[in-house]
């Protein structure tokens, strides 16, 4: 089956584009699929040996500083608030929950990408509510309510599979081993999840496009440039820590579904179109990388 692996992701992207109405109706499946992906990923790593490092601290620092600087920079120079919020979310959005799947296929360190998947998402849960309270368009959301909403959203897809895998590793190692041997299946589960989320994303763009095409064009163009920039910067950053692929993926691959939800909930809903386009571009880039990788 490995010889067909390079075609799975492009097929998922094409089907997501063509069947976006169907995918939007199936969006409720996405959190369950991400849960399965993370459970398979976590069982393949000794979770008791995961330790945050300076690598993780620098990545978190980049997300915080970049998101603040981008928003203030655009606004201080007279830029539109919707544009500022969209690009800001491109930096602030947490790393994709499934980043380890693609990263390890491309040769990244599994433990390193798994560690940042956990600490990076928790960092966003702490920082994002503060930023949304200061600049958001929904005063009905207090700092505390924003924190609870975001943490609850992250909790199911990240914390539950983590602690379940930890329980299996400690008390049911044979079950954990059986799941770990099937960790490669996570790629195909992720491809199906991508089909749904990408189709939902395209559907989202169509819904918000009417009467807003000038904003859509700006957000789409900036999303392409910023996506390319973050993958490039991540490679340079990763080279300093001996993991070029890991740095590129952890900085460039975003949980756009989570980012879109946060933008819709706490910011100008139209700003989330930036992340919708970002999702398309990051997955096209990863499809290209996987197609070049010999399996």
C-alpha positions as CSV (number, residue, x, y, z in Angstrom):
1,X,0.0,0.0,0.0
2,X,3.0,2.3,0.6
3,X,3.5,2.8,-3.2
4,X,0.1,4.5,-3.4
5,X,0.8,6.7,-0.4
6,X,2.0,9.7,-2.4
7,X,-1.3,9.8,-4.2
8,X,-3.5,9.7,-1.1
9,X,-3.1,13.4,-0.1
10,X,-3.6,14.9,-3.5
11,X,-6.7,12.7,-4.0
12,X,-8.1,14.0,-0.7
13,X,-7.4,17.6,-1.7
14,X,-9.2,17.2,-5.1
15,X,-12.2,15.4,-3.6
16,X,-12.4,18.0,-0.9
17,X,-12.6,20.7,-3.5
18,X,-15.2,18.9,-5.6
19,X,-17.4,17.6,-2.8
20,X,-17.2,20.6,-0.5
21,X,-21.0,20.6,0.2
22,X,-20.9,16.9,1.3
23,X,-17.7,17.5,3.4
24,X,-19.4,20.5,5.2
25,X,-22.2,18.1,6.2
26,X,-19.7,15.6,7.6
27,X,-17.7,18.2,9.5
28,X,-18.8,16.6,12.8
29,X,-16.5,13.7,12.1
30,X,-13.3,15.7,12.1
31,X,-12.7,15.8,15.9
32,X,-13.2,12.1,16.1
33,X,-10.7,11.4,13.3
34,X,-8.2,13.8,14.9
35,X,-8.7,11.9,18.2
36,X,-7.9,8.6,16.4
37,X,-4.8,10.1,14.7
38,X,-3.4,11.4,18.0
39,X,-4.1,8.2,19.9
40,X,-2.2,6.1,17.3
41,X,0.6,8.7,17.3
42,X,0.9,8.9,21.1
43,X,1.0,5.1,21.5
44,X,4.1,5.0,19.2
45,X,6.0,7.4,21.6
46,X,7.1,6.8,25.2
47,X,5.1,9.6,26.7
48,X,7.0,9.4,30.0
49,X,10.2,10.5,28.2
50,X,8.8,13.6,26.6
51,X,10.6,16.7,27.9
52,X,10.2,20.3,26.7
53,X,13.4,21.9,25.5
54,X,14.7,25.3,24.3
55,X,13.5,24.3,20.9
56,X,9.9,24.4,22.2
57,X,10.5,27.7,24.0
58,X,11.8,29.4,20.9
59,X,8.8,28.2,18.8
60,X,6.3,29.5,21.4
61,X,8.2,32.8,21.7
62,X,7.9,33.2,17.9
63,X,4.2,32.6,17.9
64,X,3.5,35.1,20.6
65,X,5.9,37.8,19.4
66,X,5.0,37.4,15.7
67,X,1.2,37.5,16.3
68,X,1.4,40.7,18.5
69,X,3.9,42.4,16.1
70,X,1.8,41.6,13.0
71,X,-1.4,42.9,14.5
72,X,0.1,46.1,15.9
73,X,2.2,46.6,12.8
74,X,-0.7,46.4,10.4
75,X,-3.0,48.6,12.5
76,X,-0.4,51.2,13.3
77,X,0.3,51.7,9.6
78,X,-3.4,52.1,8.9
79,X,-4.2,48.6,7.8
80,X,-7.6,47.1,7.9
81,X,-8.6,45.4,11.2
82,X,-10.0,42.3,9.4
83,X,-6.7,41.9,7.5
84,X,-4.7,42.4,10.8
85,X,-6.7,39.8,12.6
86,X,-6.5,37.3,9.8
87,X,-2.7,37.4,9.5
88,X,-2.3,37.5,13.3
89,X,-4.2,34.2,13.5
90,X,-1.8,32.8,10.9
91,X,1.0,33.1,13.6
92,X,-1.1,32.5,16.7
93,X,-3.1,29.4,15.7
94,X,-1.8,26.3,17.4
95,X,0.3,23.7,15.5
96,X,-1.9,21.1,13.8
97,X,-2.8,18.1,15.9
98,X,-1.7,15.8,13.1
99,X,1.7,17.5,12.5
100,X,3.6,14.4,13.7
101,X,2.0,12.2,11.0
102,X,3.4,14.3,8.1
103,X,6.6,15.3,9.9
104,X,7.7,11.7,10.6
105,X,6.9,10.7,7.1
106,X,9.4,13.4,5.9
107,X,12.0,12.4,8.5
108,X,11.4,14.6,11.5
109,X,12.0,13.6,15.1
110,X,8.8,12.0,16.5
111,X,9.4,12.9,20.1
112,X,10.2,16.5,19.3
113,X,7.1,17.0,17.2
114,X,4.9,15.2,19.7
115,X,6.2,17.4,22.6
116,X,5.5,20.6,20.8
117,X,2.1,19.4,19.7
118,X,1.2,19.3,23.4
119,X,3.0,22.3,24.8
120,X,2.3,24.5,21.8
121,X,-1.4,23.9,22.0
122,X,-1.4,24.6,25.8
123,X,0.5,27.8,25.3
124,X,-2.2,29.0,22.8
125,X,-4.9,28.2,25.3
126,X,-3.2,30.5,27.8
127,X,-2.1,33.3,25.5
128,X,-5.0,33.6,23.0
129,X,-7.7,34.5,25.6
130,X,-5.6,37.5,26.7
131,X,-5.2,38.7,23.2
132,X,-8.8,38.2,22.3
133,X,-9.9,40.1,25.4
134,X,-7.8,43.1,24.4
135,X,-8.5,43.3,20.7
136,X,-11.6,41.1,20.1
137,X,-14.9,42.2,18.7
138,X,-17.0,40.3,21.3
139,X,-17.0,42.0,24.7
140,X,-19.5,39.4,26.0
141,X,-16.5,37.0,26.2
142,X,-14.5,37.7,29.4
143,X,-10.9,36.5,29.8
144,X,-12.1,33.6,31.9
145,X,-14.9,32.5,29.5
146,X,-12.5,32.7,26.5
147,X,-10.0,30.5,28.4
148,X,-12.6,27.9,29.3
149,X,-14.0,27.8,25.7
150,X,-10.6,27.4,24.1
151,X,-9.3,24.9,26.7
152,X,-12.4,22.8,26.3
153,X,-12.0,22.8,22.5
154,X,-8.4,21.7,22.7
155,X,-9.1,19.2,25.5
156,X,-11.0,16.6,23.7
157,X,-8.8,16.2,20.7
158,X,-5.5,16.6,22.6
159,X,-5.6,15.8,26.3
160,X,-8.0,12.8,26.2
161,X,-5.9,10.8,23.7
162,X,-2.7,11.8,25.5
163,X,-3.9,10.5,28.9
164,X,-5.5,7.4,27.3
165,X,-2.2,6.5,25.6
166,X,-0.4,7.1,28.9
167,X,-2.8,4.8,30.7
168,X,-2.2,2.1,28.1
169,X,1.6,2.5,28.2
170,X,1.6,2.1,32.0
171,X,-1.1,-0.5,32.7
172,X,-1.9,-2.2,29.3
173,X,1.4,-2.3,27.4
174,X,0.3,-5.1,25.1
175,X,-2.7,-3.1,23.9
176,X,-0.5,-0.1,23.5
177,X,2.0,-2.1,21.5
178,X,-0.8,-3.4,19.2
179,X,-1.9,0.2,18.5
180,X,1.7,1.4,18.1
181,X,2.3,-1.2,15.4
182,X,-0.6,0.4,13.5
183,X,0.6,4.0,13.8
184,X,1.1,4.1,10.1
185,X,-2.6,4.0,9.6
186,X,-2.8,7.5,11.0
187,X,-1.8,8.8,7.7
188,X,-4.8,7.4,5.9
189,X,-7.1,8.6,8.7
190,X,-5.6,12.0,8.4
191,X,-6.1,12.0,4.7
192,X,-9.8,11.4,5.3
193,X,-9.9,14.1,7.9
194,X,-8.2,16.4,5.5
195,X,-10.8,15.6,2.8
196,X,-13.5,16.7,5.2
197,X,-11.8,19.8,6.7
198,X,-10.6,21.0,3.3
199,X,-14.0,20.6,1.8
200,X,-15.5,22.4,4.8
201,X,-12.9,25.2,4.3
202,X,-13.8,25.7,0.6
203,X,-17.5,25.7,1.5
204,X,-16.7,28.3,4.1
205,X,-15.0,30.5,1.6
206,X,-17.9,30.3,-0.8
207,X,-20.3,31.2,2.1
208,X,-18.3,34.3,3.1
209,X,-17.3,35.4,-0.4
210,X,-20.5,37.1,-1.6
211,X,-20.0,40.9,-1.4
212,X,-16.6,40.5,0.2
213,X,-14.4,39.5,-2.7
214,X,-11.9,42.3,-2.2
215,X,-11.2,41.2,1.3
216,X,-11.2,37.6,0.1
217,X,-8.5,38.4,-2.5
218,X,-6.3,40.2,0.0
219,X,-6.7,37.5,2.6
220,X,-6.0,34.7,0.1
221,X,-2.9,36.5,-1.3
222,X,-1.5,37.2,2.2
223,X,-2.2,33.6,3.3
224,X,-0.1,32.3,0.4
225,X,2.8,34.6,1.2
226,X,2.7,34.0,5.0
227,X,2.4,30.2,4.6
228,X,5.5,30.1,2.4
229,X,7.3,32.4,4.9
230,X,6.6,30.3,7.9
231,X,7.6,27.0,6.3
232,X,10.8,28.8,5.1
233,X,11.6,30.4,8.5
234,X,10.8,27.1,10.2
235,X,13.4,25.3,8.1
236,X,16.1,27.9,9.1
237,X,15.0,27.7,12.7
238,X,15.0,23.9,12.7
239,X,18.5,23.8,11.1
240,X,19.9,25.4,14.3
241,X,18.5,22.5,16.4
242,X,19.3,19.7,14.0
243,X,15.8,19.1,12.8
244,X,15.0,21.0,9.6
245,X,11.8,19.1,8.8
246,X,10.5,19.4,12.4
247,X,11.1,23.1,12.5
248,X,9.5,23.7,9.2
249,X,6.4,21.7,10.0
250,X,6.0,22.9,13.6
251,X,6.1,26.5,12.5
252,X,4.3,26.2,9.2
253,X,1.6,23.6,9.7
254,X,-1.4,25.1,11.6
255,X,-4.5,23.7,13.2
256,X,-6.6,25.9,10.8
257,X,-9.9,24.3,12.0
258,X,-9.1,25.5,15.5
259,X,-8.0,28.9,14.2
260,X,-11.1,29.4,12.1
261,X,-13.3,28.6,15.2
262,X,-11.3,31.1,17.4
263,X,-11.6,33.8,14.7
264,X,-15.3,33.2,14.3
265,X,-15.9,33.2,18.0
266,X,-13.7,36.1,19.3
267,X,-12.8,38.2,16.2
268,X,-14.2,39.4,13.0
269,X,-15.7,36.3,11.3
270,X,-14.4,37.3,7.9
271,X,-10.8,37.3,9.2
272,X,-11.0,33.5,9.4
273,X,-11.0,33.3,5.6
274,X,-7.2,33.9,5.9
275,X,-6.9,30.5,7.7
276,X,-9.2,28.9,5.2
277,X,-6.8,29.8,2.4
278,X,-3.8,28.9,4.6
279,X,-5.2,25.4,5.1
280,X,-5.4,24.9,1.3
281,X,-1.8,26.2,0.8
282,X,-0.2,24.2,3.6
283,X,-1.8,21.0,2.5
284,X,-0.8,21.5,-1.1
285,X,2.8,22.1,0.0
286,X,2.8,18.9,2.1
287,X,1.2,16.9,-0.7
288,X,4.1,18.1,-2.9
289,X,6.7,17.2,-0.2
290,X,5.2,13.7,0.3
291,X,5.1,13.1,-3.5
292,X,8.9,13.8,-3.7
293,X,9.6,11.6,-0.7
294,X,10.4,8.1,-1.7
295,X,8.4,5.6,0.3
